[in-house]
Amino acid sequence: APPPTDDGAAPRPRRKSVRFRLDDSQEFYGFAFRKTDGVCVAHGTQPEYVGLALGEVLKRTRNDAVTGDDLHRRFCDAALKTKGAW
């Protein structure tokens, strides 16, 4: 079992998956790619992208304006900035 939290509260159990959805009436959606290898771990509108490398996602969307490696590096660089904007 996980140790108690700093405030003494019982720890939350780890989830095997996470589902999320933003306000799709505004055409927003979230996505997450693993830092280590650029593999999609969550996608708010295209769950079939989960498990695919960013390069493969770009290929499936016919986006050839940037390579998967370059875009992944840009995502990581932006996340490391103080405000995290990209």
mmCIF file as gemmi writes it, N, C-alpha and C atoms, coordinates in Angstrom:
data_model
loop_
_atom_site.group_PDB
_atom_site.id
_atom_site.type_symbol
_atom_site.label_atom_id
_atom_site.label_alt_id
_atom_site.label_comp_id
_atom_site.label_asym_id
_atom_site.label_entity_id
_atom_site.label_seq_id
_atom_site.pdbx_PDB_ins_code
_atom_site.Cartn_x
_atom_site.Cartn_y
_atom_site.Cartn_z
_atom_site.occupancy
_atom_site.B_iso_or_equiv
_atom_site.pdbx_formal_charge
_atom_site.auth_seq_id
_atom_site.auth_asym_id
_atom_site.pdbx_PDB_model_num
ATOM 1 N N . ALA Axp A 1 ? 0.849 -1.192 0 1 0 ? 1 A 1
ATOM 2 C CA . ALA Axp A 1 ? 0 0 0 1 0 ? 1 A 1
ATOM 3 C C . ALA Axp A 1 ? 0.88 1.237 0 1 0 ? 1 A 1
ATOM 4 N N . PRO Axp A 2 ? 0.443 2.296 -0.694 1 0 ? 2 A 1
ATOM 5 C CA . PRO Axp A 2 ? 1.222 3.534 -0.705 1 0 ? 2 A 1
ATOM 6 C C . PRO Axp A 2 ? 1.269 4.157 0.686 1 0 ? 2 A 1
ATOM 7 N N . PRO Axp A 3 ? 2.339 4.875 1.003 1 0 ? 3 A 1
ATOM 8 C CA . PRO Axp A 3 ? 2.435 5.533 2.314 1 0 ? 3 A 1
ATOM 9 C C . PRO Axp A 3 ? 1.417 6.663 2.418 1 0 ? 3 A 1
ATOM 10 N N . PRO Axp A 4 ? 1.061 7.068 3.646 1 0 ? 4 A 1
ATOM 11 C CA . PRO Axp A 4 ? 0.123 8.18 3.808 1 0 ? 4 A 1
ATOM 12 C C . PRO Axp A 4 ? 0.706 9.466 3.233 1 0 ? 4 A 1
ATOM 13 N N . THR Axp A 5 ? -0.153 10.397 2.894 1 0 ? 5 A 1
ATOM 14 C CA . THR Axp A 5 ? 0.302 11.683 2.375 1 0 ? 5 A 1
ATOM 15 C C . THR Axp A 5 ? 0.862 12.522 3.506 1 0 ? 5 A 1
ATOM 16 N N . ASP Axp A 6 ? 1.511 13.644 3.155 1 0 ? 6 A 1
ATOM 17 C CA . ASP Axp A 6 ? 2.119 14.522 4.161 1 0 ? 6 A 1
ATOM 18 C C . ASP Axp A 6 ? 1.108 15.052 5.168 1 0 ? 6 A 1
ATOM 19 N N . ASP Axp A 7 ? -0.136 15.237 4.731 1 0 ? 7 A 1
ATOM 20 C CA . ASP Axp A 7 ? -1.141 15.767 5.655 1 0 ? 7 A 1
ATOM 21 C C . ASP Axp A 7 ? -1.852 14.666 6.438 1 0 ? 7 A 1
ATOM 22 N N . GLY Axp A 8 ? -1.384 13.425 6.317 1 0 ? 8 A 1
ATOM 23 C CA . GLY Axp A 8 ? -1.949 12.315 7.064 1 0 ? 8 A 1
ATOM 24 C C . GLY Axp A 8 ? -3.154 11.658 6.423 1 0 ? 8 A 1
ATOM 25 N N . ALA Axp A 9 ? -3.621 12.216 5.313 1 0 ? 9 A 1
ATOM 26 C CA . ALA Axp A 9 ? -4.779 11.638 4.633 1 0 ? 9 A 1
ATOM 27 C C . ALA Axp A 9 ? -4.393 10.319 3.973 1 0 ? 9 A 1
ATOM 28 N N . ALA Axp A 10 ? -5.364 9.459 3.828 1 0 ? 10 A 1
ATOM 29 C CA . ALA Axp A 10 ? -5.105 8.185 3.148 1 0 ? 10 A 1
ATOM 30 C C . ALA Axp A 10 ? -4.779 8.46 1.689 1 0 ? 10 A 1
ATOM 31 N N . PRO Axp A 11 ? -3.808 7.762 1.132 1 0 ? 11 A 1
ATOM 32 C CA . PRO Axp A 11 ? -3.448 7.985 -0.271 1 0 ? 11 A 1
ATOM 33 C C . PRO Axp A 11 ? -4.549 7.487 -1.201 1 0 ? 11 A 1
ATOM 34 N N . ARG Axp A 12 ? -4.638 8.113 -2.346 1 0 ? 12 A 1
ATOM 35 C CA . ARG Axp A 12 ? -5.576 7.665 -3.366 1 0 ? 12 A 1
ATOM 36 C C . ARG Axp A 12 ? -4.968 6.488 -4.11 1 0 ? 12 A 1
ATOM 37 N N . PRO Axp A 13 ? -5.769 5.509 -4.465 1 0 ? 13 A 1
ATOM 38 C CA . PRO Axp A 13 ? -5.22 4.399 -5.257 1 0 ? 13 A 1
ATOM 39 C C . PRO Axp A 13 ? -4.834 4.886 -6.653 1 0 ? 13 A 1
ATOM 40 N N . ARG Axp A 14 ? -3.804 4.281 -7.226 1 0 ? 14 A 1
ATOM 41 C CA . ARG Axp A 14 ? -3.374 4.643 -8.582 1 0 ? 14 A 1
ATOM 42 C C . ARG Axp A 14 ? -4.387 4.138 -9.593 1 0 ? 14 A 1
ATOM 43 N N . ARG Axp A 15 ? -4.666 4.95 -10.576 1 0 ? 15 A 1
ATOM 44 C CA . ARG Axp A 15 ? -5.592 4.559 -11.637 1 0 ? 15 A 1
ATOM 45 C C . ARG Axp A 15 ? -4.819 3.924 -12.777 1 0 ? 15 A 1
ATOM 46 N N . LYS Axp A 16 ? -5.448 2.974 -13.439 1 0 ? 16 A 1
ATOM 47 C CA . LYS Axp A 16 ? -4.815 2.35 -14.598 1 0 ? 16 A 1
ATOM 48 C C . LYS Axp A 16 ? -5.001 3.193 -15.845 1 0 ? 16 A 1
ATOM 49 N N . SER Axp A 17 ? -6.035 4.013 -15.87 1 0 ? 17 A 1
ATOM 50 C CA . SER Axp A 17 ? -6.26 4.903 -17.004 1 0 ? 17 A 1
ATOM 51 C C . SER Axp A 17 ? -6.964 6.159 -16.513 1 0 ? 17 A 1
ATOM 52 N N . VAL Axp A 18 ? -6.88 7.173 -17.31 1 0 ? 18 A 1
ATOM 53 C CA . VAL Axp A 18 ? -7.509 8.444 -16.972 1 0 ? 18 A 1
ATOM 54 C C . VAL Axp A 18 ? -8.371 8.856 -18.154 1 0 ? 18 A 1
ATOM 55 N N . ARG Axp A 19 ? -9.583 9.288 -17.874 1 0 ? 19 A 1
ATOM 56 C CA . ARG Axp A 19 ? -10.471 9.804 -18.911 1 0 ? 19 A 1
ATOM 57 C C . ARG Axp A 19 ? -10.7 11.269 -18.608 1 0 ? 19 A 1
ATOM 58 N N . PHE Axp A 20 ? -10.637 12.08 -19.622 1 0 ? 20 A 1
ATOM 59 C CA . PHE Axp A 20 ? -10.889 13.496 -19.416 1 0 ? 20 A 1
ATOM 60 C C . PHE Axp A 20 ? -11.575 14.053 -20.644 1 0 ? 20 A 1
ATOM 61 N N . ARG Axp A 21 ? -12.287 15.146 -20.428 1 0 ? 21 A 1
ATOM 62 C CA . ARG Axp A 21 ? -12.966 15.795 -21.532 1 0 ? 21 A 1
ATOM 63 C C . ARG Axp A 21 ? -13.119 17.273 -21.185 1 0 ? 21 A 1
ATOM 64 N N . LEU Axp A 22 ? -12.704 18.114 -22.111 1 0 ? 22 A 1
ATOM 65 C CA . LEU Axp A 22 ? -12.895 19.54 -21.938 1 0 ? 22 A 1
ATOM 66 C C . LEU Axp A 22 ? -14.19 19.934 -22.626 1 0 ? 22 A 1
ATOM 67 N N . ASP Axp A 23 ? -14.533 21.171 -22.572 1 0 ? 23 A 1
ATOM 68 C CA . ASP Axp A 23 ? -15.777 21.656 -23.161 1 0 ? 23 A 1
ATOM 69 C C . ASP Axp A 23 ? -15.709 21.555 -24.676 1 0 ? 23 A 1
ATOM 70 N N . ASP Axp A 24 ? -16.234 20.46 -25.24 1 0 ? 24 A 1
ATOM 71 C CA . ASP Axp A 24 ? -16.137 20.268 -26.682 1 0 ? 24 A 1
ATOM 72 C C . ASP Axp A 24 ? -17.044 21.214 -27.454 1 0 ? 24 A 1
ATOM 73 N N . SER Axp A 25 ? -17.947 21.918 -26.771 1 0 ? 25 A 1
ATOM 74 C CA . SER Axp A 25 ? -18.74 22.923 -27.481 1 0 ? 25 A 1
ATOM 75 C C . SER Axp A 25 ? -17.851 24.085 -27.919 1 0 ? 25 A 1
ATOM 76 N N . GLN Axp A 26 ? -16.729 24.232 -27.263 1 0 ? 26 A 1
ATOM 77 C CA . GLN Axp A 26 ? -15.757 25.264 -27.622 1 0 ? 26 A 1
ATOM 78 C C . GLN Axp A 26 ? -14.647 24.693 -28.509 1 0 ? 26 A 1
ATOM 79 N N . GLU Axp A 27 ? -14.778 23.444 -28.888 1 0 ? 27 A 1
ATOM 80 C CA . GLU Axp A 27 ? -13.807 22.748 -29.729 1 0 ? 27 A 1
ATOM 81 C C . GLU Axp A 27 ? -12.431 22.628 -29.086 1 0 ? 27 A 1
ATOM 82 N N . PHE Axp A 28 ? -12.394 22.522 -27.757 1 0 ? 28 A 1
ATOM 83 C CA . PHE Axp A 28 ? -11.156 22.274 -27.037 1 0 ? 28 A 1
ATOM 84 C C . PHE Axp A 28 ? -11.072 20.804 -26.683 1 0 ? 28 A 1
ATOM 85 N N . TYR Axp A 29 ? -9.881 20.261 -26.674 1 0 ? 29 A 1
ATOM 86 C CA . TYR Axp A 29 ? -9.674 18.913 -26.177 1 0 ? 29 A 1
ATOM 87 C C . TYR Axp A 29 ? -8.254 18.806 -25.656 1 0 ? 29 A 1
ATOM 88 N N . GLY Axp A 30 ? -8.064 17.904 -24.738 1 0 ? 30 A 1
ATOM 89 C CA . GLY Axp A 30 ? -6.746 17.696 -24.166 1 0 ? 30 A 1
ATOM 90 C C . GLY Axp A 30 ? -6.071 16.486 -24.78 1 0 ? 30 A 1
ATOM 91 N N . PHE Axp A 31 ? -4.764 16.48 -24.701 1 0 ? 31 A 1
ATOM 92 C CA . PHE Axp A 31 ? -3.977 15.33 -25.137 1 0 ? 31 A 1
ATOM 93 C C . PHE Axp A 31 ? -2.691 15.31 -24.329 1 0 ? 31 A 1
ATOM 94 N N . ALA Axp A 32 ? -2.092 14.152 -24.216 1 0 ? 32 A 1
ATOM 95 C CA . ALA Axp A 32 ? -0.828 14.021 -23.481 1 0 ? 32 A 1
ATOM 96 C C . ALA Axp A 32 ? 0.056 13.01 -24.186 1 0 ? 32 A 1
ATOM 97 N N . PHE Axp A 33 ? 1.319 13.373 -24.328 1 0 ? 33 A 1
ATOM 98 C CA . PHE Axp A 33 ? 2.319 12.488 -24.916 1 0 ? 33 A 1
ATOM 99 C C . PHE Axp A 33 ? 3.407 12.258 -23.885 1 0 ? 33 A 1
ATOM 100 N N . ARG Axp A 34 ? 3.876 11.04 -23.793 1 0 ? 34 A 1
ATOM 101 C CA . ARG Axp A 34 ? 4.92 10.686 -22.832 1 0 ? 34 A 1
ATOM 102 C C . ARG Axp A 34 ? 6.214 11.406 -23.194 1 0 ? 34 A 1
ATOM 103 N N . LYS Axp A 35 ? 6.857 11.982 -22.199 1 0 ? 35 A 1
ATOM 104 C CA . LYS Axp A 35 ? 8.087 12.741 -22.416 1 0 ? 35 A 1
ATOM 105 C C . LYS Axp A 35 ? 9.207 11.873 -22.972 1 0 ? 35 A 1
ATOM 106 N N . THR Axp A 36 ? 9.326 10.668 -22.475 1 0 ? 36 A 1
ATOM 107 C CA . THR Axp A 36 ? 10.483 9.837 -22.818 1 0 ? 36 A 1
ATOM 108 C C . THR Axp A 36 ? 10.514 9.387 -24.267 1 0 ? 36 A 1
ATOM 109 N N . ASP Axp A 37 ? 9.35 9.125 -24.859 1 0 ? 37 A 1
ATOM 110 C CA . ASP Axp A 37 ? 9.361 8.58 -26.221 1 0 ? 37 A 1
ATOM 111 C C . ASP Axp A 37 ? 8.315 9.172 -27.153 1 0 ? 37 A 1
ATOM 112 N N . GLY Axp A 38 ? 7.555 10.154 -26.696 1 0 ? 38 A 1
ATOM 113 C CA . GLY Axp A 38 ? 6.592 10.814 -27.564 1 0 ? 38 A 1
ATOM 114 C C . GLY Axp A 38 ? 5.383 9.974 -27.925 1 0 ? 38 A 1
ATOM 115 N N . VAL Axp A 39 ? 5.054 8.982 -27.104 1 0 ? 39 A 1
ATOM 116 C CA . VAL Axp A 39 ? 3.892 8.138 -27.358 1 0 ? 39 A 1
ATOM 117 C C . VAL Axp A 39 ? 2.668 8.769 -26.691 1 0 ? 39 A 1
ATOM 118 N N . CYS Axp A 40 ? 1.561 8.789 -27.419 1 0 ? 40 A 1
ATOM 119 C CA . CYS Axp A 40 ? 0.313 9.355 -26.901 1 0 ? 40 A 1
ATOM 120 C C . CYS Axp A 40 ? -0.223 8.48 -25.768 1 0 ? 40 A 1
ATOM 121 N N . VAL Axp A 41 ? -0.504 9.108 -24.632 1 0 ? 41 A 1
ATOM 122 C CA . VAL Axp A 41 ? -1.063 8.374 -23.498 1 0 ? 41 A 1
ATOM 123 C C . VAL Axp A 41 ? -2.5 8.784 -23.211 1 0 ? 41 A 1
ATOM 124 N N . ALA Axp A 42 ? -2.965 9.879 -23.819 1 0 ? 42 A 1
ATOM 125 C CA . ALA Axp A 42 ? -4.355 10.31 -23.665 1 0 ? 42 A 1
ATOM 126 C C . ALA Axp A 42 ? -4.694 11.262 -24.798 1 0 ? 42 A 1
ATOM 127 N N . HIS Axp A 43 ? -5.907 11.146 -25.306 1 0 ? 43 A 1
ATOM 128 C CA . HIS Axp A 43 ? -6.366 12.056 -26.355 1 0 ? 43 A 1
ATOM 129 C C . HIS Axp A 43 ? -7.858 12.26 -26.185 1 0 ? 43 A 1
ATOM 130 N N . GLY Axp A 44 ? -8.276 13.525 -26.073 1 0 ? 44 A 1
ATOM 131 C CA . GLY Axp A 44 ? -9.652 13.854 -25.764 1 0 ? 44 A 1
ATOM 132 C C . GLY Axp A 44 ? -10.665 13.587 -26.848 1 0 ? 44 A 1
ATOM 133 N N . THR Axp A 45 ? -10.248 13.501 -28.111 1 0 ? 45 A 1
ATOM 134 C CA . THR Axp A 45 ? -11.215 13.265 -29.184 1 0 ? 45 A 1
ATOM 135 C C . THR Axp A 45 ? -10.909 12.042 -30.039 1 0 ? 45 A 1
ATOM 136 N N . GLN Axp A 46 ? -9.687 11.574 -30.007 1 0 ? 46 A 1
ATOM 137 C CA . GLN Axp A 46 ? -9.285 10.452 -30.86 1 0 ? 46 A 1
ATOM 138 C C . GLN Axp A 46 ? -8.617 9.366 -30.014 1 0 ? 46 A 1
ATOM 139 N N . PRO Axp A 47 ? -9.391 8.571 -29.295 1 0 ? 47 A 1
ATOM 140 C CA . PRO Axp A 47 ? -8.774 7.558 -28.426 1 0 ? 47 A 1
ATOM 141 C C . PRO Axp A 47 ? -7.93 6.544 -29.188 1 0 ? 47 A 1
ATOM 142 N N . GLU Axp A 48 ? -8.141 6.419 -30.475 1 0 ? 48 A 1
ATOM 143 C CA . GLU Axp A 48 ? -7.326 5.483 -31.262 1 0 ? 48 A 1
ATOM 144 C C . GLU Axp A 48 ? -5.879 5.951 -31.407 1 0 ? 48 A 1
ATOM 145 N N . TYR Axp A 49 ? -5.581 7.198 -31.061 1 0 ? 49 A 1
ATOM 146 C CA . TYR Axp A 49 ? -4.2 7.689 -31.096 1 0 ? 49 A 1
ATOM 147 C C . TYR Axp A 49 ? -3.394 7.22 -29.886 1 0 ? 49 A 1
ATOM 148 N N . VAL Axp A 50 ? -4.071 6.822 -28.826 1 0 ? 50 A 1
ATOM 149 C CA . VAL Axp A 50 ? -3.371 6.368 -27.625 1 0 ? 50 A 1
ATOM 150 C C . VAL Axp A 50 ? -2.519 5.152 -27.983 1 0 ? 50 A 1
ATOM 151 N N . GLY Axp A 51 ? -1.252 5.204 -27.613 1 0 ? 51 A 1
ATOM 152 C CA . GLY Axp A 51 ? -0.307 4.137 -27.922 1 0 ? 51 A 1
ATOM 153 C C . GLY Axp A 51 ? 0.516 4.395 -29.174 1 0 ? 51 A 1
ATOM 154 N N . LEU Axp A 52 ? 0.176 5.452 -29.923 1 0 ? 52 A 1
ATOM 155 C CA . LEU Axp A 52 ? 0.918 5.784 -31.135 1 0 ? 52 A 1
ATOM 156 C C . LEU Axp A 52 ? 1.951 6.868 -30.856 1 0 ? 52 A 1
ATOM 157 N N . ALA Axp A 53 ? 3.074 6.783 -31.537 1 0 ? 53 A 1
ATOM 158 C CA . ALA Axp A 53 ? 4.075 7.839 -31.454 1 0 ? 53 A 1
ATOM 159 C C . ALA Axp A 53 ? 3.543 9.083 -32.153 1 0 ? 53 A 1
ATOM 160 N N . LEU Axp A 54 ? 4.025 10.247 -31.733 1 0 ? 54 A 1
ATOM 161 C CA . LEU Axp A 54 ? 3.556 11.504 -32.298 1 0 ? 54 A 1
ATOM 162 C C . LEU Axp A 54 ? 3.739 11.538 -33.815 1 0 ? 54 A 1
ATOM 163 N N . GLY Axp A 55 ? 4.828 10.992 -34.319 1 0 ? 55 A 1
ATOM 164 C CA . GLY Axp A 55 ? 5.044 10.946 -35.764 1 0 ? 55 A 1
ATOM 165 C C . GLY Axp A 55 ? 3.935 10.187 -36.487 1 0 ? 55 A 1
ATOM 166 N N . GLU Axp A 56 ? 3.465 9.095 -35.904 1 0 ? 56 A 1
ATOM 167 C CA . GLU Axp A 56 ? 2.384 8.323 -36.5 1 0 ? 56 A 1
ATOM 168 C C . GLU Axp A 56 ? 1.071 9.1 -36.449 1 0 ? 56 A 1
ATOM 169 N N . VAL Axp A 57 ? 0.827 9.811 -35.358 1 0 ? 57 A 1
ATOM 170 C CA . VAL Axp A 57 ? -0.379 10.643 -35.261 1 0 ? 57 A 1
ATOM 171 C C . VAL Axp A 57 ? -0.356 11.707 -36.359 1 0 ? 57 A 1
ATOM 172 N N . LEU Axp A 58 ? 0.795 12.352 -36.54 1 0 ? 58 A 1
ATOM 173 C CA . LEU Axp A 58 ? 0.904 13.356 -37.59 1 0 ? 58 A 1
ATOM 174 C C . LEU Axp A 58 ? 0.67 12.747 -38.963 1 0 ? 58 A 1
ATOM 175 N N . LYS Axp A 59 ? 1.203 11.571 -39.192 1 0 ? 59 A 1
ATOM 176 C CA . LYS Axp A 59 ? 1.01 10.896 -40.469 1 0 ? 59 A 1
ATOM 177 C C . LYS Axp A 59 ? -0.471 10.618 -40.714 1 0 ? 59 A 1
ATOM 178 N N . ARG Axp A 60 ? -1.172 10.146 -39.688 1 0 ? 60 A 1
ATOM 179 C CA . ARG Axp A 60 ? -2.597 9.822 -39.832 1 0 ? 60 A 1
ATOM 180 C C . ARG Axp A 60 ? -3.456 11.059 -40.06 1 0 ? 60 A 1
ATOM 181 N N . THR Axp A 61 ? -2.983 12.213 -39.601 1 0 ? 61 A 1
ATOM 182 C CA . THR Axp A 61 ? -3.73 13.451 -39.816 1 0 ? 61 A 1
ATOM 183 C C . THR Axp A 61 ? -3.228 14.207 -41.05 1 0 ? 61 A 1
ATOM 184 N N . ARG Axp A 62 ? -2.32 13.571 -41.769 1 0 ? 62 A 1
ATOM 185 C CA . ARG Axp A 62 ? -1.734 14.148 -42.993 1 0 ? 62 A 1
ATOM 186 C C . ARG Axp A 62 ? -1.058 15.486 -42.728 1 0 ? 62 A 1
ATOM 187 N N . ASN Axp A 63 ? -0.456 15.594 -41.557 1 0 ? 63 A 1
ATOM 188 C CA . ASN Axp A 63 ? 0.272 16.799 -41.184 1 0 ? 63 A 1
ATOM 189 C C . ASN Axp A 63 ? 1.741 16.567 -41.473 1 0 ? 63 A 1
ATOM 190 N N . ASP Axp A 64 ? 2.238 17.187 -42.532 1 0 ? 64 A 1
ATOM 191 C CA . ASP Axp A 64 ? 3.654 17.027 -42.875 1 0 ? 64 A 1
ATOM 192 C C . ASP Axp A 64 ? 4.429 18.338 -42.715 1 0 ? 64 A 1
ATOM 193 N N . ALA Axp A 65 ? 3.828 19.285 -41.987 1 0 ? 65 A 1
ATOM 194 C CA . ALA Axp A 65 ? 4.485 20.571 -41.776 1 0 ? 65 A 1
ATOM 195 C C . ALA Axp A 65 ? 5.623 20.483 -40.766 1 0 ? 65 A 1
ATOM 196 N N . VAL Axp A 66 ? 5.623 19.426 -39.952 1 0 ? 66 A 1
ATOM 197 C CA . VAL Axp A 66 ? 6.631 19.253 -38.914 1 0 ? 66 A 1
ATOM 198 C C . VAL Axp A 66 ? 6.804 17.752 -38.685 1 0 ? 66 A 1
ATOM 199 N N . THR Axp A 67 ? 7.998 17.351 -38.262 1 0 ? 67 A 1
ATOM 200 C CA . THR Axp A 67 ? 8.204 15.936 -37.944 1 0 ? 67 A 1
ATOM 201 C C . THR Axp A 67 ? 7.727 15.661 -36.523 1 0 ? 67 A 1
ATOM 202 N N . GLY Axp A 68 ? 7.424 14.427 -36.236 1 0 ? 68 A 1
ATOM 203 C CA . GLY Axp A 68 ? 7.012 14.041 -34.887 1 0 ? 68 A 1
ATOM 204 C C . GLY Axp A 68 ? 8.09 14.339 -33.866 1 0 ? 68 A 1
ATOM 205 N N . ASP Axp A 69 ? 9.343 14.052 -34.216 1 0 ? 69 A 1
ATOM 206 C CA . ASP Axp A 69 ? 10.452 14.312 -33.288 1 0 ? 69 A 1
ATOM 207 C C . ASP Axp A 69 ? 10.592 15.798 -32.988 1 0 ? 69 A 1
ATOM 208 N N . ASP Axp A 70 ? 10.478 16.633 -34.04 1 0 ? 70 A 1
ATOM 209 C CA . ASP Axp A 70 ? 10.611 18.073 -33.837 1 0 ? 70 A 1
ATOM 210 C C . ASP Axp A 70 ? 9.459 18.613 -32.989 1 0 ? 70 A 1
ATOM 211 N N . LEU Axp A 71 ? 8.233 18.199 -33.277 1 0 ? 71 A 1
ATOM 212 C CA . LEU Axp A 71 ? 7.094 18.676 -32.509 1 0 ? 71 A 1
ATOM 213 C C . LEU Axp A 71 ? 7.169 18.202 -31.051 1 0 ? 71 A 1
ATOM 214 N N . HIS Axp A 72 ? 7.593 16.969 -30.854 1 0 ? 72 A 1
ATOM 215 C CA . HIS Axp A 72 ? 7.738 16.454 -29.49 1 0 ? 72 A 1
ATOM 216 C C . HIS Axp A 72 ? 8.776 17.265 -28.715 1 0 ? 72 A 1
ATOM 217 N N . ARG Axp A 73 ? 9.873 17.578 -29.357 1 0 ? 73 A 1
ATOM 218 C CA . ARG Axp A 73 ? 10.911 18.392 -28.715 1 0 ? 73 A 1
ATOM 219 C C . ARG Axp A 73 ? 10.348 19.777 -28.364 1 0 ? 73 A 1
ATOM 220 N N . ARG Axp A 74 ? 9.533 20.343 -29.264 1 0 ? 74 A 1
ATOM 221 C CA . ARG Axp A 74 ? 8.93 21.648 -28.995 1 0 ? 74 A 1
ATOM 222 C C . ARG Axp A 74 ? 7.95 21.579 -27.823 1 0 ? 74 A 1
ATOM 223 N N . PHE Axp A 75 ? 7.155 20.513 -27.754 1 0 ? 75 A 1
ATOM 224 C CA . PHE Axp A 75 ? 6.246 20.327 -26.62 1 0 ? 75 A 1
ATOM 225 C C . PHE Axp A 75 ? 7.043 20.272 -25.31 1 0 ? 75 A 1
ATOM 226 N N . CYS Axp A 76 ? 8.107 19.473 -25.304 1 0 ? 76 A 1
ATOM 227 C CA . CYS Axp A 76 ? 8.916 19.314 -24.085 1 0 ? 76 A 1
ATOM 228 C C . CYS Axp A 76 ? 9.583 20.622 -23.694 1 0 ? 76 A 1
ATOM 229 N N . ASP Axp A 77 ? 10.131 21.339 -24.677 1 0 ? 77 A 1
ATOM 230 C CA . ASP Axp A 77 ? 10.771 22.623 -24.377 1 0 ? 77 A 1
ATOM 231 C C . ASP Axp A 77 ? 9.764 23.605 -23.786 1 0 ? 77 A 1
ATOM 232 N N . ALA Axp A 78 ? 8.567 23.653 -24.346 1 0 ? 78 A 1
ATOM 233 C CA . ALA Axp A 78 ? 7.535 24.561 -23.854 1 0 ? 78 A 1
ATOM 234 C C . ALA Axp A 78 ? 7.111 24.194 -22.442 1 0 ? 78 A 1
ATOM 235 N N . ALA Axp A 79 ? 7.018 22.899 -22.171 1 0 ? 79 A 1
ATOM 236 C CA . ALA Axp A 79 ? 6.595 22.454 -20.828 1 0 ? 79 A 1
ATOM 237 C C . ALA Axp A 79 ? 7.615 22.819 -19.764 1 0 ? 79 A 1
ATOM 238 N N . LEU Axp A 80 ? 8.876 22.944 -20.155 1 0 ? 80 A 1
ATOM 239 C CA . LEU Axp A 80 ? 9.917 23.271 -19.194 1 0 ? 80 A 1
ATOM 240 C C . LEU Axp A 80 ? 10.007 24.769 -18.9 1 0 ? 80 A 1
ATOM 241 N N . LYS Axp A 81 ? 9.363 25.589 -19.731 1 0 ? 81 A 1
ATOM 242 C CA . LYS Axp A 81 ? 9.369 27.024 -19.484 1 0 ? 81 A 1
ATOM 243 C C . LYS Axp A 81 ? 8.557 27.328 -18.232 1 0 ? 81 A 1
ATOM 244 N N . THR Axp A 82 ? 8.863 28.441 -17.617 1 0 ? 82 A 1
ATOM 245 C CA . THR Axp A 82 ? 8.192 28.831 -16.375 1 0 ? 82 A 1
ATOM 246 C C . THR Axp A 82 ? 6.678 28.851 -16.52 1 0 ? 82 A 1
ATOM 247 N N . LYS Axp A 83 ? 6.161 29.426 -17.58 1 0 ? 83 A 1
ATOM 248 C CA . LYS Axp A 83 ? 4.718 29.523 -17.753 1 0 ? 83 A 1
ATOM 249 C C . LYS Axp A 83 ? 4.15 28.36 -18.553 1 0 ? 83 A 1
ATOM 250 N N . GLY Axp A 84 ? 4.981 27.565 -19.213 1 0 ? 84 A 1
ATOM 251 C CA . GLY Axp A 84 ? 4.542 26.369 -19.907 1 0 ? 84 A 1
ATOM 252 C C . GLY Axp A 84 ? 3.675 26.598 -21.131 1 0 ? 84 A 1
ATOM 253 N N . ALA Axp A 85 ? 3.7 27.776 -21.729 1 0 ? 85 A 1
ATOM 254 C CA . ALA Axp A 85 ? 2.863 28.05 -22.903 1 0 ? 85 A 1
ATOM 255 C C . ALA Axp A 85 ? 3.562 27.61 -24.182 1 0 ? 85 A 1
ATOM 256 N N . TRP Axp A 86 ? 2.749 27.261 -25.175 1 0 ? 86 A 1
ATOM 257 C CA . TRP Axp A 86 ? 3.303 26.933 -26.489 1 0 ? 86 A 1
ATOM 258 C C . TRP Axp A 86 ? 2.388 27.399 -27.574 1 0 ? 86 A 1
